[in-house]
């Protein structure tokens, strides 16, 4: 069953994806948008407890996704927490 999501700023995502010049970052944004939409729209998942700010979430995801070296490091099992050095 499809439900109406309790979101704000949800029109921003399409613009953000279309404006992203880096192909890898754009693919990550498309993927996370798919997973986010599924969570927000399908009733088998719990709805957010408060209005969900899609624009803020996608901006944070963009900041992470554009750091391709950090993603490679995570896949290689390295820590990327800037507050603590790797052992």
C-alpha positions as CSV (number, residue, x, y, z in Angstrom):
1,X,0.0,0.0,0.0
2,X,1.3,3.5,-0.9
3,X,1.0,6.3,1.6
4,X,1.4,10.0,1.4
5,X,4.8,10.8,2.9
6,X,5.2,13.3,5.8
7,X,8.0,15.3,4.2
8,X,9.2,18.8,3.6
9,X,11.4,20.1,0.8
10,X,10.9,16.9,-1.3
11,X,10.9,18.7,-4.7
12,X,14.6,19.4,-4.3
13,X,15.9,15.9,-5.0
14,X,15.2,15.8,-8.8
15,X,16.9,19.2,-9.3
16,X,19.9,18.1,-7.2
17,X,20.3,14.8,-9.1
18,X,20.0,16.5,-12.5
19,X,22.5,19.3,-11.6
20,X,25.2,16.9,-10.3
21,X,28.1,16.9,-12.8
22,X,29.9,13.9,-11.3
23,X,28.5,10.6,-12.7
24,X,29.5,8.5,-9.7
25,X,28.0,10.9,-7.2
26,X,24.9,11.2,-9.3
27,X,24.5,7.4,-9.3
28,X,24.8,7.3,-5.5
29,X,22.2,10.1,-5.2
30,X,19.8,8.2,-7.5
31,X,20.2,5.1,-5.5
32,X,19.7,6.8,-2.1
33,X,16.6,8.6,-3.5
34,X,15.2,5.2,-4.5
35,X,15.7,3.7,-1.1
36,X,14.4,6.9,0.6
37,X,11.3,7.0,-1.6
38,X,10.6,3.3,-0.9
39,X,10.8,3.9,2.9
40,X,8.6,6.9,2.8
41,X,5.9,5.7,0.5
42,X,5.5,2.0,1.3
43,X,3.3,1.2,4.4
44,X,5.3,-1.8,5.3
45,X,8.0,0.5,6.7
46,X,7.3,2.8,9.7
47,X,6.5,6.4,8.8
48,X,8.8,9.1,10.2
49,X,7.7,10.4,13.6
50,X,7.9,14.0,12.4
51,X,8.1,15.8,9.0
52,X,11.2,14.5,7.2
53,X,13.4,17.2,5.6
54,X,14.3,15.5,2.3
55,X,16.5,18.4,1.2
56,X,18.6,18.3,4.3
57,X,19.0,14.6,4.1
58,X,20.0,14.7,0.4
59,X,22.5,17.5,1.1
60,X,24.2,15.4,3.8
61,X,24.2,12.3,1.5
62,X,25.7,14.4,-1.3
63,X,28.5,15.6,1.0
64,X,29.3,12.0,1.8
65,X,28.9,10.6,-1.7
66,X,31.2,13.2,-3.3
67,X,34.0,12.0,-1.1
68,X,34.9,9.0,-3.3
69,X,38.1,8.3,-1.5
70,X,36.2,8.0,1.8
71,X,33.9,5.5,0.3
72,X,36.8,3.5,-1.1
73,X,38.4,3.5,2.4
74,X,35.1,2.3,4.0
75,X,34.9,-0.5,1.5
76,X,38.5,-1.4,2.3
77,X,37.6,-1.6,6.0
78,X,39.2,1.7,7.1
79,X,37.7,4.2,9.5
80,X,36.8,7.6,8.1
81,X,35.8,9.3,11.4
82,X,37.7,12.5,11.3
83,X,37.5,12.9,15.1
84,X,39.6,9.8,15.7
85,X,42.8,8.6,13.9
86,X,43.0,5.1,12.5
87,X,44.8,2.7,14.9
